[in-house]
Amino acid sequence: MARLTVSSAASTDILTTAEVKTHLRVTHSAEDTYIGTLIKVATSYAEKYCAGNFINTTYTMTMEDWSDVFVSNSTLGTTSNILKSYTYPFGGYFSPYTGLAQIILPKAPVNSVSSITYFDSDNSSQTWSSSNYNVINPENQKGLIESVDGADYPSIYSRGDAITITFVSGYGSAASDVPEPIKQAVLLIIGNLYEKREDMVRKMPTTSEYLLEPYRIYEY
């Protein structure tokens, strides 16, 4: 199965303590540490809702096989292409439009793919050249790696971490790269947590949901 780990977390918050205090109309500094915690908690909550990252975060995804990806499909037919020659109960995909093999990346938006490495049939580490694939990042969908026409996936050694894909998810490395509606949604979540310091029935303010909806990535 595919396994995902964070290899480099976001280097900054999407909001400063000063910005949040202005929103909360807080003029003292007694709760600065608490407000800083709320920024992280509310941002994490909004990211989970959107199924992605706001500030650039580097992920390492390891796979046992080229078909071991984050997408579900039925029988794909039988051809010479490795990703189109099996029935995958929970992995493997190729585009019915281009006929090219695709690997779905589980976090969005995809900022870049740093590298794809694999252990060849001799169990030696190799880098799969970026000339063999294109990175596609459709709006409001998960990004994907699509093989170029004529590129075949290389043979790999049988091991749990046979393939490693390193990619970056996020709108950018600075808070200024994050869309303003997302920041406003997080401010509303913070305000709700700050004023109501107890459990609530509703998961987040309704306006936050409306603001985040255009940036939400749905599972498929």
C-alpha positions in Angstrom: 0.0 0.0 0.0 1.0 3.6 -0.5 2.3 5.4 2.6 2.5 9.2 3.1 4.8 11.1 5.5 5.6 14.7 6.0 9.3 15.3 5.3 9.3 19.1 5.7 6.4 20.9 7.4 5.2 24.4 6.6 7.7 27.0 7.6 5.2 29.7 8.6 1.6 30.2 9.7 -0.9 31.7 7.3 -1.8 34.4 9.9 0.2 36.4 12.4 -0.8 36.8 16.0 -1.3 40.5 15.4 -3.7 39.9 12.5 -5.8 37.5 14.6 -5.8 39.9 17.6 -7.2 42.6 15.3 -9.9 40.3 14.2 -10.7 39.3 17.8 -10.4 42.9 19.0 -7.9 41.9 21.7 -5.6 44.7 22.8 -3.6 42.9 25.6 -0.8 40.4 25.3 -1.9 38.0 28.1 -3.3 35.4 25.6 -0.7 35.7 22.8 0.5 32.1 23.3 -3.1 30.8 23.4 -4.0 32.7 20.3 -0.9 31.4 18.6 -2.1 27.9 19.4 -5.5 28.7 17.9 -3.9 29.8 14.7 -2.3 26.4 14.3 -5.4 24.4 15.3 -7.8 26.3 13.1 -5.4 26.1 10.1 -5.0 22.4 10.6 -8.8 22.0 10.8 -9.4 24.0 7.6 -6.6 22.1 5.8 -8.3 18.8 6.7 -11.6 20.1 5.5 -10.0 21.1 2.2 -7.9 17.9 2.0 -4.7 19.8 1.3 -2.1 22.3 2.4 -2.1 26.0 2.4 1.7 26.7 3.0 4.2 24.5 1.1 4.6 21.2 2.8 6.9 18.5 1.4 5.6 14.9 1.4 7.3 11.6 0.8 5.0 8.9 -0.7 6.4 5.4 -0.8 4.8 2.6 -2.8 5.3 -1.1 -3.2 4.4 -1.1 -6.9 3.6 1.4 -9.7 -0.1 0.5 -9.3 -0.1 1.2 -5.6 -1.7 4.7 -5.7 -4.4 6.7 -4.0 -7.3 6.0 -6.4 -9.9 3.3 -6.9 -10.7 1.7 -10.2 -12.3 -1.4 -11.8 -10.9 -3.5 -14.6 -8.8 -1.3 -16.9 -8.3 -3.7 -19.8 -5.2 -5.7 -21.0 -2.4 -4.0 -22.8 1.4 -3.9 -22.6 1.3 -0.9 -20.2 1.9 -2.1 -16.7 -0.8 0.0 -15.2 -3.4 -1.2 -17.7 -2.8 -4.9 -17.4 -4.5 -5.8 -14.1 -7.7 -5.3 -12.0 -6.9 -3.1 -9.0 -9.2 -3.3 -6.0 -7.8 -0.1 -4.6 -5.1 1.2 -6.9 -4.0 1.9 -10.4 -5.4 4.3 -13.0 -5.0 5.4 -16.6 -6.8 8.2 -18.4 -9.5 7.0 -20.7 -9.0 10.2 -22.7 -5.2 10.1 -23.2 -4.6 6.4 -22.5 -1.6 7.3 -20.4 -0.8 5.9 -17.0 -1.4 8.2 -14.0 -0.3 8.3 -10.3 -2.7 10.3 -8.2 -1.1 12.5 -5.4 -3.2 12.6 -2.3 -2.6 16.2 -1.2 -3.5 19.4 -3.1 -2.7 21.8 -4.6 0.4 20.2 -5.9 3.2 22.8 -6.1 5.9 20.6 -7.6 7.3 17.1 -7.8 10.9 17.0 -6.5 11.8 13.5 -7.6 10.7 9.9 -8.3 13.1 7.2 -7.2 12.9 3.5 -7.3 14.8 0.3 -6.6 15.5 -1.5 -9.8 15.4 -5.3 -10.3 18.9 -5.5 -8.8 17.7 -3.6 -5.7 19.8 -0.5 -6.7 18.4 3.0 -6.2 17.6 4.8 -9.4 15.9 8.1 -10.3 13.2 8.1 -12.9 13.9 11.0 -15.2 11.4 13.9 -15.2 11.3 13.6 -19.0 9.2 10.5 -18.5 6.3 12.2 -16.9 4.3 15.4 -16.6 2.8 16.9 -13.5 -0.8 17.9 -13.9 -2.5 20.1 -11.3 -6.2 20.6 -12.2 -8.1 23.2 -10.2 -10.2 21.8 -7.3 -8.9 18.3 -7.9 -6.0 16.2 -6.7 -2.8 16.6 -8.8 -1.3 13.7 -10.7 1.8 12.4 -12.4 1.1 11.3 -15.9 3.6 9.3 -18.0 4.4 10.8 -21.3 3.4 8.9 -24.4 5.8 6.0 -25.0 7.3 6.0 -21.5 7.0 2.7 -19.6 7.4 2.3 -15.9 10.7 0.5 -15.1 10.8 -2.9 -13.4 11.3 -2.7 -9.6 12.5 -4.8 -6.8 10.0 -6.5 -4.5 10.1 -4.4 -1.3 7.7 -2.2 0.7 9.4 1.1 -0.3 10.2 0.1 -3.9 9.1 3.6 -5.2 9.5 7.0 -3.5 7.8 10.1 -4.8 8.7 13.4 -3.1 6.3 16.3 -3.8 5.3 19.7 -2.5 1.8 20.6 -1.7 0.7 24.2 -1.0 -0.1 27.6 -2.6 3.4 28.9 -1.8 6.1 29.3 0.9 4.7 32.6 2.3 1.4 33.6 3.9 0.9 36.1 1.1 0.6 33.2 -1.3 -2.6 31.9 0.4 -5.9 33.1 -1.0 -7.6 35.7 1.2 -10.9 33.7 1.5 -9.0 30.9 3.1 -7.4 33.3 5.6 -10.8 34.8 6.4 -12.3 31.4 6.9 -9.6 30.5 9.4 -10.1 33.8 11.2 -13.8 32.9 11.7 -12.8 29.5 13.0 -10.4 31.1 15.4 -13.0 33.6 16.6 -15.4 30.7 17.2 -12.9 28.8 19.2 -11.8 31.9 21.2 -15.3 32.8 22.2 -16.7 29.4 22.8 -14.2 27.4 24.8 -16.1 24.2 25.0 -17.3 21.5 22.7 -19.9 22.4 20.0 -22.3 20.5 17.9 -21.4 22.3 14.7 -18.0 21.5 13.3 -17.2 25.0 12.0 -18.9 28.4 11.3 -21.2 28.2 8.3 -19.5 31.2 6.6 -16.1 29.4 6.9 -17.6 26.4 5.0 -18.8 28.7 2.2 -15.4 30.5 2.0 -13.5 27.2 1.9 -15.8 25.3 -0.5 -14.1 26.6 -3.7 -10.8 25.3 -2.4 -12.0 21.9 -1.1 -10.7 18.8 -2.8 -13.2 15.9 -2.8 -12.1 12.3 -2.5 -12.5 10.1 -5.6 
